[in-house]
Each structure stands twice: as C-alpha cells, then as structure tokens.
Amino acid sequence: MKNFSKGFLFGAVATIGAVAGALLSFKKAVVEPIESEEQRFEDNRKKAMRKSRAAHRG
C-alpha cells in the first residue's frame, strides 16, 4: 500500500505539472502574440489620430 500511495502522489504531481506546462506554453504561443498584435494596432491608431489632428490645425 505504501508504494501505491507514493506512486499515486507522484503521478498526481506529474500530471499537475504537465497541465501547468501546457497552459503556460499555450499562453506564450497563442495569447501573447495576439495581445501584442492588438497593442500594435492600438498604437498605430493613436499615431494616425495625432497625425490627422496635426494636419488639420491650420
């Protein structure tokens, strides 16, 4: 019974670690590039608005 408990505990910890690693790699590979692209679009929009306002000041 002692070996079963140790094995079960090790398996549970390994599974939790694998899930955490998968979530972190998903965030790095999918979520962060999307967020950085959105931020770039937002920055470009702000620059365009400033440029447009500066051009029409007269």
N, CA, C and O atoms as a Maestro MAE file, in Angstrom:
{
 s_m_m2io_version
 :::
 2.0.0
}

f_m_ct {
 s_m_title
 :::
 protein
 m_atom[232] {
  # First column is atom index #
  i_m_mmod_type
  r_m_x_coord
  r_m_y_coord
  r_m_z_coord
  i_m_residue_number
  s_m_chain_name
  s_m_pdb_residue_name
  s_m_pdb_atom_name
  i_m_atomic_number
  :::
  1 25 0.819 -1.188 0.000 1 A "MET " " N  " 7
  2 3 0.000 0.000 0.000 1 A "MET " " CA " 6
  3 2 0.866 1.256 0.000 1 A "MET " " C  " 6
  4 15 0.475 2.276 -0.567 1 A "MET " " O  " 8
  5 25 2.047 1.190 0.635 2 A "LYS " " N  " 7
  6 3 2.925 2.342 0.715 2 A "LYS " " CA " 6
  7 2 3.430 2.721 -0.685 2 A "LYS " " C  " 6
  8 15 3.492 3.905 -1.014 2 A "LYS " " O  " 8
  9 25 3.787 1.739 -1.502 3 A "ASN " " N  " 7
  10 3 4.266 2.027 -2.857 3 A "ASN " " CA " 6
  11 2 3.153 2.620 -3.713 3 A "ASN " " C  " 6
  12 15 3.396 3.501 -4.538 3 A "ASN " " O  " 8
  13 25 1.936 2.134 -3.512 4 A "PHE " " N  " 7
  14 3 0.805 2.675 -4.270 4 A "PHE " " CA " 6
  15 2 0.597 4.142 -3.938 4 A "PHE " " C  " 6
  16 15 0.360 4.949 -4.838 4 A "PHE " " O  " 8
  17 25 0.679 4.501 -2.670 5 A "SER " " N  " 7
  18 3 0.481 5.887 -2.250 5 A "SER " " CA " 6
  19 2 1.556 6.791 -2.836 5 A "SER " " C  " 6
  20 15 1.255 7.879 -3.328 5 A "SER " " O  " 8
  21 25 2.807 6.346 -2.785 6 A "LYS " " N  " 7
  22 3 3.894 7.135 -3.343 6 A "LYS " " CA " 6
  23 2 3.733 7.289 -4.858 6 A "LYS " " C  " 6
  24 15 3.938 8.372 -5.405 6 A "LYS " " O  " 8
  25 25 3.370 6.218 -5.514 7 A "GLY " " N  " 7
  26 3 3.177 6.262 -6.962 7 A "GLY " " CA " 6
  27 2 2.008 7.149 -7.355 7 A "GLY " " C  " 6
  28 15 2.088 7.909 -8.320 7 A "GLY " " O  " 8
  29 25 0.923 7.046 -6.599 8 A "PHE " " N  " 7
  30 3 -0.246 7.869 -6.869 8 A "PHE " " CA " 6
  31 2 0.083 9.348 -6.679 8 A "PHE " " C  " 6
  32 15 -0.291 10.185 -7.501 8 A "PHE " " O  " 8
  33 25 0.784 9.663 -5.590 9 A "LEU " " N  " 7
  34 3 1.165 11.048 -5.320 9 A "LEU " " CA " 6
  35 2 2.096 11.575 -6.399 9 A "LEU " " C  " 6
  36 15 1.924 12.699 -6.871 9 A "LEU " " O  " 8
  37 25 3.071 10.782 -6.790 10 A "PHE " " N  " 7
  38 3 3.995 11.198 -7.849 10 A "PHE " " CA " 6
  39 2 3.251 11.404 -9.171 10 A "PHE " " C  " 6
  40 15 3.515 12.369 -9.888 10 A "PHE " " O  " 8
  41 25 2.343 10.521 -9.487 11 A "GLY " " N  " 7
  42 3 1.557 10.646 -10.716 11 A "GLY " " CA " 6
  43 2 0.690 11.893 -10.706 11 A "GLY " " C  " 6
  44 15 0.577 12.583 -11.720 11 A "GLY " " O  " 8
  45 25 0.077 12.187 -9.566 12 A "ALA " " N  " 7
  46 3 -0.761 13.376 -9.458 12 A "ALA " " CA " 6
  47 2 0.078 14.642 -9.634 12 A "ALA " " C  " 6
  48 15 -0.332 15.564 -10.340 12 A "ALA " " O  " 8
  49 25 1.240 14.690 -8.999 13 A "VAL " " N  " 7
  50 3 2.118 15.851 -9.112 13 A "VAL " " CA " 6
  51 2 2.622 15.995 -10.547 13 A "VAL " " C  " 6
  52 15 2.676 17.106 -11.075 13 A "VAL " " O  " 8
  53 25 2.985 14.893 -11.173 14 A "ALA " " N  " 7
  54 3 3.466 14.939 -12.559 14 A "ALA " " CA " 6
  55 2 2.366 15.416 -13.496 14 A "ALA " " C  " 6
  56 15 2.631 16.192 -14.414 14 A "ALA " " O  " 8
  57 25 1.139 14.966 -13.278 15 A "THR " " N  " 7
  58 3 0.024 15.382 -14.120 15 A "THR " " CA " 6
  59 2 -0.257 16.870 -13.959 15 A "THR " " C  " 6
  60 15 -0.471 17.574 -14.946 15 A "THR " " O  " 8
  61 25 -0.258 17.344 -12.731 16 A "ILE " " N  " 7
  62 3 -0.476 18.767 -12.474 16 A "ILE " " CA " 6
  63 2 0.627 19.595 -13.127 16 A "ILE " " C  " 6
  64 15 0.356 20.646 -13.706 16 A "ILE " " O  " 8
  65 25 1.861 19.126 -13.036 17 A "GLY " " N  " 7
  66 3 2.983 19.821 -13.667 17 A "GLY " " CA " 6
  67 2 2.851 19.857 -15.181 17 A "GLY " " C  " 6
  68 15 3.130 20.878 -15.810 17 A "GLY " " O  " 8
  69 25 2.429 18.745 -15.765 18 A "ALA " " N  " 7
  70 3 2.262 18.699 -17.220 18 A "ALA " " CA " 6
  71 2 1.152 19.642 -17.679 18 A "ALA " " C  " 6
  72 15 1.301 20.318 -18.697 18 A "ALA " " O  " 8
  73 25 0.057 19.697 -16.951 19 A "VAL " " N  " 7
  74 3 -1.043 20.598 -17.301 19 A "VAL " " CA " 6
  75 2 -0.605 22.047 -17.169 19 A "VAL " " C  " 6
  76 15 -0.921 22.872 -18.027 19 A "VAL " " O  " 8
  77 25 0.122 22.365 -16.102 20 A "ALA " " N  " 7
  78 3 0.603 23.735 -15.912 20 A "ALA " " CA " 6
  79 2 1.565 24.123 -17.037 20 A "ALA " " C  " 6
  80 15 1.509 25.242 -17.546 20 A "ALA " " O  " 8
  81 25 2.432 23.212 -17.419 21 A "GLY " " N  " 7
  82 3 3.364 23.480 -18.520 21 A "GLY " " CA " 6
  83 2 2.635 23.692 -19.832 21 A "GLY " " C  " 6
  84 15 2.998 24.572 -20.613 21 A "GLY " " O  " 8
  85 25 1.613 22.893 -20.078 22 A "ALA " " N  " 7
  86 3 0.839 23.043 -21.316 22 A "ALA " " CA " 6
  87 2 0.123 24.384 -21.340 22 A "ALA " " C  " 6
  88 15 0.082 25.040 -22.380 22 A "ALA " " O  " 8
  89 25 -0.438 24.800 -20.219 23 A "LEU " " N  " 7
  90 3 -1.127 26.092 -20.170 23 A "LEU " " CA " 6
  91 2 -0.162 27.256 -20.386 23 A "LEU " " C  " 6
  92 15 -0.481 28.208 -21.097 23 A "LEU " " O  " 8
  93 25 1.013 27.178 -19.772 24 A "LEU " " N  " 7
  94 3 1.988 28.254 -19.945 24 A "LEU " " CA " 6
  95 2 2.495 28.319 -21.382 24 A "LEU " " C  " 6
  96 15 2.670 29.407 -21.931 24 A "LEU " " O  " 8
  97 25 2.732 27.162 -21.992 25 A "SER " " N  " 7
  98 3 3.206 27.179 -23.372 25 A "SER " " CA " 6
  99 2 2.107 27.675 -24.312 25 A "SER " " C  " 6
  100 15 2.408 28.359 -25.290 25 A "SER " " O  " 8
  101 25 0.854 27.351 -24.042 26 A "PHE " " N  " 7
  102 3 -0.263 27.871 -24.847 26 A "PHE " " CA " 6
  103 2 -0.326 29.388 -24.747 26 A "PHE " " C  " 6
  104 15 -0.523 30.080 -25.745 26 A "PHE " " O  " 8
  105 25 -0.157 29.894 -23.531 27 A "LYS " " N  " 7
  106 3 -0.192 31.346 -23.336 27 A "LYS " " CA " 6
  107 2 0.932 32.013 -24.110 27 A "LYS " " C  " 6
  108 15 0.713 33.036 -24.758 27 A "LYS " " O  " 8
  109 25 2.135 31.449 -24.054 28 A "LYS " " N  " 7
  110 3 3.268 32.029 -24.760 28 A "LYS " " CA " 6
  111 2 3.102 31.947 -26.270 28 A "LYS " " C  " 6
  112 15 3.484 32.874 -26.983 28 A "LYS " " O  " 8
  113 25 2.538 30.850 -26.768 29 A "ALA " " N  " 7
  114 3 2.466 30.626 -28.211 29 A "ALA " " CA " 6
  115 2 1.247 31.272 -28.855 29 A "ALA " " C  " 6
  116 15 1.302 31.638 -30.029 29 A "ALA " " O  " 8
  117 25 0.150 31.423 -28.122 30 A "VAL " " N  " 7
  118 3 -1.091 31.885 -28.741 30 A "VAL " " CA " 6
  119 2 -1.551 33.222 -28.181 30 A "VAL " " C  " 6
  120 15 -1.812 34.151 -28.945 30 A "VAL " " O  " 8
  121 25 -1.652 33.335 -26.884 31 A "VAL " " N  " 7
  122 3 -2.276 34.508 -26.280 31 A "VAL " " CA " 6
  123 2 -1.384 35.745 -26.379 31 A "VAL " " C  " 6
  124 15 -1.861 36.809 -26.774 31 A "VAL " " O  " 8
  125 25 -0.117 35.632 -26.035 32 A "GLU " " N  " 7
  126 3 0.763 36.808 -26.042 32 A "GLU " " CA " 6
  127 2 0.960 37.399 -27.434 32 A "GLU " " C  " 6
  128 15 0.961 38.624 -27.556 32 A "GLU " " O  " 8
  129 25 1.131 36.594 -28.504 33 A "PRO " " N  " 7
  130 3 1.227 37.216 -29.833 33 A "PRO " " CA " 6
  131 2 -0.039 37.971 -30.231 33 A "PRO " " C  " 6
  132 15 0.049 39.022 -30.866 33 A "PRO " " O  " 8
  133 25 -1.195 37.463 -29.875 34 A "ILE " " N  " 7
  134 3 -2.441 38.157 -30.189 34 A "ILE " " CA " 6
  135 2 -2.512 39.473 -29.436 34 A "ILE " " C  " 6
  136 15 -2.897 40.496 -30.003 34 A "ILE " " O  " 8
  137 25 -2.142 39.455 -28.162 35 A "GLU " " N  " 7
  138 3 -2.173 40.688 -27.366 35 A "GLU " " CA " 6
  139 2 -1.175 41.715 -27.889 35 A "GLU " " C  " 6
  140 15 -1.480 42.907 -27.930 35 A "GLU " " O  " 8
  141 25 0.013 41.266 -28.290 36 A "SER " " N  " 7
  142 3 0.998 42.222 -28.805 36 A "SER " " CA " 6
  143 2 0.542 42.795 -30.145 36 A "SER " " C  " 6
  144 15 0.789 43.967 -30.427 36 A "SER " " O  " 8
  145 25 -0.113 41.996 -30.967 37 A "GLU " " N  " 7
  146 3 -0.646 42.493 -32.241 37 A "GLU " " CA " 6
  147 2 -1.733 43.526 -31.999 37 A "GLU " " C  " 6
  148 15 -1.769 44.558 -32.669 37 A "GLU " " O  " 8
  149 25 -2.623 43.258 -31.045 38 A "GLU " " N  " 7
  150 3 -3.669 44.227 -30.709 38 A "GLU " " CA " 6
  151 2 -3.065 45.523 -30.185 38 A "GLU " " C  " 6
  152 15 -3.543 46.610 -30.508 38 A "GLU " " O  " 8
  153 25 -2.023 45.412 -29.384 39 A "GLN " " N  " 7
  154 3 -1.361 46.607 -28.853 39 A "GLN " " CA " 6
  155 2 -0.724 47.409 -29.988 39 A "GLN " " C  " 6
  156 15 -0.777 48.638 -29.989 39 A "GLN " " O  " 8
  157 25 -0.129 46.718 -30.942 40 A "ARG " " N  " 7
  158 3 0.471 47.404 -32.082 40 A "ARG " " CA " 6
  159 2 -0.587 48.149 -32.895 40 A "ARG " " C  " 6
  160 15 -0.365 49.287 -33.308 40 A "ARG " " O  " 8
  161 25 -1.735 47.513 -33.125 41 A "PHE " " N  " 7
  162 3 -2.826 48.166 -33.842 41 A "PHE " " CA " 6
  163 2 -3.311 49.401 -33.088 41 A "PHE " " C  " 6
  164 15 -3.576 50.440 -33.693 41 A "PHE " " O  " 8
  165 25 -3.424 49.285 -31.778 42 A "GLU " " N  " 7
  166 3 -3.862 50.416 -30.957 42 A "GLU " " CA " 6
  167 2 -2.868 51.570 -31.042 42 A "GLU " " C  " 6
  168 15 -3.267 52.728 -31.163 42 A "GLU " " O  " 8
  169 25 -1.573 51.256 -30.979 43 A "ASP " " N  " 7
  170 3 -0.557 52.299 -31.081 43 A "ASP " " CA " 6
  171 2 -0.605 52.983 -32.450 43 A "ASP " " C  " 6
  172 15 -0.483 54.205 -32.543 43 A "ASP " " O  " 8
  173 25 -0.782 52.195 -33.502 44 A "ASN " " N  " 7
  174 3 -0.871 52.772 -34.843 44 A "ASN " " CA " 6
  175 2 -2.106 53.659 -34.985 44 A "ASN " " C  " 6
  176 15 -2.050 54.704 -35.633 44 A "ASN " " O  " 8
  177 25 -3.205 53.250 -34.389 45 A "ARG " " N  " 7
  178 3 -4.427 54.049 -34.444 45 A "ARG " " CA " 6
  179 2 -4.216 55.390 -33.738 45 A "ARG " " C  " 6
  180 15 -4.645 56.434 -34.229 45 A "ARG " " O  " 8
  181 25 -3.554 55.348 -32.585 46 A "LYS " " N  " 7
  182 3 -3.282 56.589 -31.849 46 A "LYS " " CA " 6
  183 2 -2.372 57.515 -32.649 46 A "LYS " " C  " 6
  184 15 -2.596 58.724 -32.694 46 A "LYS " " O  " 8
  185 25 -1.344 56.944 -33.281 47 A "LYS " " N  " 7
  186 3 -0.439 57.757 -34.096 47 A "LYS " " CA " 6
  187 2 -1.189 58.392 -35.263 47 A "LYS " " C  " 6
  188 15 -0.973 59.561 -35.582 47 A "LYS " " O  " 8
  189 25 -2.058 57.631 -35.891 48 A "ALA " " N  " 7
  190 3 -2.815 58.150 -37.028 48 A "ALA " " CA " 6
  191 2 -3.741 59.283 -36.588 48 A "ALA " " C  " 6
  192 15 -3.882 60.274 -37.304 48 A "ALA " " O  " 8
  193 25 -4.367 59.153 -35.435 49 A "MET " " N  " 7
  194 3 -5.248 60.218 -34.936 49 A "MET " " CA " 6
  195 2 -4.444 61.488 -34.649 49 A "MET " " C  " 6
  196 15 -4.885 62.586 -34.991 49 A "MET " " O  " 8
  197 25 -3.282 61.354 -34.031 50 A "ARG " " N  " 7
  198 3 -2.443 62.532 -33.756 50 A "ARG " " CA " 6
  199 2 -2.000 63.191 -35.058 50 A "ARG " " C  " 6
  200 15 -2.018 64.415 -35.182 50 A "ARG " " O  " 8
  201 25 -1.603 62.370 -36.021 51 A "LYS " " N  " 7
  202 3 -1.152 62.900 -37.296 51 A "LYS " " CA " 6
  203 2 -2.283 63.614 -38.025 51 A "LYS " " C  " 6
  204 15 -2.076 64.668 -38.626 51 A "LYS " " O  " 8
  205 25 -3.477 63.035 -37.969 52 A "SER " " N  " 7
  206 3 -4.629 63.637 -38.620 52 A "SER " " CA " 6
  207 2 -4.995 64.977 -37.981 52 A "SER " " C  " 6
  208 15 -5.298 65.943 -38.680 52 A "SER " " O  " 8
  209 25 -4.965 65.025 -36.684 53 A "ARG " " N  " 7
  210 3 -5.292 66.274 -35.980 53 A "ARG " " CA " 6
  211 2 -4.236 67.334 -36.254 53 A "ARG " " C  " 6
  212 15 -4.568 68.509 -36.407 53 A "ARG " " O  " 8
  213 25 -2.974 66.938 -36.317 54 A "ALA " " N  " 7
  214 3 -1.911 67.893 -36.574 54 A "ALA " " CA " 6
  215 2 -2.008 68.457 -37.991 54 A "ALA " " C  " 6
  216 15 -1.667 69.618 -38.219 54 A "ALA " " O  " 8
  217 25 -2.465 67.654 -38.935 55 A "ALA " " N  " 7
  218 3 -2.560 68.089 -40.312 55 A "ALA " " CA " 6
  219 2 -3.692 69.085 -40.507 55 A "ALA " " C  " 6
  220 15 -3.662 69.864 -41.460 55 A "ALA " " O  " 8
  221 25 -4.689 69.078 -39.630 56 A "HIS " " N  " 7
  222 3 -5.871 69.920 -39.810 56 A "HIS " " CA " 6
  223 2 -5.903 71.117 -38.854 56 A "HIS " " C  " 6
  224 15 -6.952 71.737 -38.678 56 A "HIS " " O  " 8
  225 25 -4.791 71.436 -38.253 57 A "ARG " " N  " 7
  226 3 -4.791 72.563 -37.313 57 A "ARG " " CA " 6
  227 2 -4.807 73.898 -38.028 57 A "ARG " " C  " 6
  228 15 -5.263 74.899 -37.477 57 A "ARG " " O  " 8
  229 25 -4.328 73.914 -39.211 58 A "GLY " " N  " 7
  230 3 -4.443 75.128 -39.984 58 A "GLY " " CA " 6
  231 2 -3.259 75.964 -39.941 58 A "GLY " " C  " 6
  232 15 -3.232 77.028 -40.560 58 A "GLY " " O  " 8
  :::
 }
 m_bond[231] {
  # First column is bond index #
  i_m_from
  i_m_to
  i_m_order
  :::
  1 1 2 1
  2 2 3 1
  3 3 4 2
  4 3 5 1
  5 5 6 1
  6 6 7 1
  7 7 8 2
  8 7 9 1
  9 9 10 1
  10 10 11 1
  11 11 12 2
  12 11 13 1
  13 13 14 1
  14 14 15 1
  15 15 16 2
  16 15 17 1
  17 17 18 1
  18 18 19 1
  19 19 20 2
  20 19 21 1
  21 21 22 1
  22 22 23 1
  23 23 24 2
  24 23 25 1
  25 25 26 1
  26 26 27 1
  27 27 28 2
  28 27 29 1
  29 29 30 1
  30 30 31 1
  31 31 32 2
  32 31 33 1
  33 33 34 1
  34 34 35 1
  35 35 36 2
  36 35 37 1
  37 37 38 1
  38 38 39 1
  39 39 40 2
  40 39 41 1
  41 41 42 1
  42 42 43 1
  43 43 44 2
  44 43 45 1
  45 45 46 1
  46 46 47 1
  47 47 48 2
  48 47 49 1
  49 49 50 1
  50 50 51 1
  51 51 52 2
  52 51 53 1
  53 53 54 1
  54 54 55 1
  55 55 56 2
  56 55 57 1
  57 57 58 1
  58 58 59 1
  59 59 60 2
  60 59 61 1
  61 61 62 1
  62 62 63 1
  63 63 64 2
  64 63 65 1
  65 65 66 1
  66 66 67 1
  67 67 68 2
  68 67 69 1
  69 69 70 1
  70 70 71 1
  71 71 72 2
  72 71 73 1
  73 73 74 1
  74 74 75 1
  75 75 76 2
  76 75 77 1
  77 77 78 1
  78 78 79 1
  79 79 80 2
  80 79 81 1
  81 81 82 1
  82 82 83 1
  83 83 84 2
  84 83 85 1
  85 85 86 1
  86 86 87 1
  87 87 88 2
  88 87 89 1
  89 89 90 1
  90 90 91 1
  91 91 92 2
  92 91 93 1
  93 93 94 1
  94 94 95 1
  95 95 96 2
  96 95 97 1
  97 97 98 1
  98 98 99 1
  99 99 100 2
  100 99 101 1
  101 101 102 1
  102 102 103 1
  103 103 104 2
  104 103 105 1
  105 105 106 1
  106 106 107 1
  107 107 108 2
  108 107 109 1
  109 109 110 1
  110 110 111 1
  111 111 112 2
  112 111 113 1
  113 113 114 1
  114 114 115 1
  115 115 116 2
  116 115 117 1
  117 117 118 1
  118 118 119 1
  119 119 120 2
  120 119 121 1
  121 121 122 1
  122 122 123 1
  123 123 124 2
  124 123 125 1
  125 125 126 1
  126 126 127 1
  127 127 128 2
  128 127 129 1
  129 129 130 1
  130 130 131 1
  131 131 132 2
  132 131 133 1
  133 133 134 1
  134 134 135 1
  135 135 136 2
  136 135 137 1
  137 137 138 1
  138 138 139 1
  139 139 140 2
  140 139 141 1
  141 141 142 1
  142 142 143 1
  143 143 144 2
  144 143 145 1
  145 145 146 1
  146 146 147 1
  147 147 148 2
  148 147 149 1
  149 149 150 1
  150 150 151 1
  151 151 152 2
  152 151 153 1
  153 153 154 1
  154 154 155 1
  155 155 156 2
  156 155 157 1
  157 157 158 1
  158 158 159 1
  159 159 160 2
  160 159 161 1
  161 161 162 1
  162 162 163 1
  163 163 164 2
  164 163 165 1
  165 165 166 1
  166 166 167 1
  167 167 168 2
  168 167 169 1
  169 169 170 1
  170 170 171 1
  171 171 172 2
  172 171 173 1
  173 173 174 1
  174 174 175 1
  175 175 176 2
  176 175 177 1
  177 177 178 1
  178 178 179 1
  179 179 180 2
  180 179 181 1
  181 181 182 1
  182 182 183 1
  183 183 184 2
  184 183 185 1
  185 185 186 1
  186 186 187 1
  187 187 188 2
  188 187 189 1
  189 189 190 1
  190 190 191 1
  191 191 192 2
  192 191 193 1
  193 193 194 1
  194 194 195 1
  195 195 196 2
  196 195 197 1
  197 197 198 1
  198 198 199 1
  199 199 200 2
  200 199 201 1
  201 201 202 1
  202 202 203 1
  203 203 204 2
  204 203 205 1
  205 205 206 1
  206 206 207 1
  207 207 208 2
  208 207 209 1
  209 209 210 1
  210 210 211 1
  211 211 212 2
  212 211 213 1
  213 213 214 1
  214 214 215 1
  215 215 216 2
  216 215 217 1
  217 217 218 1
  218 218 219 1
  219 219 220 2
  220 219 221 1
  221 221 222 1
  222 222 223 1
  223 223 224 2
  224 223 225 1
  225 225 226 1
  226 226 227 1
  227 227 228 2
  228 227 229 1
  229 229 230 1
  230 230 231 1
  231 231 232 2
  :::
 }
}
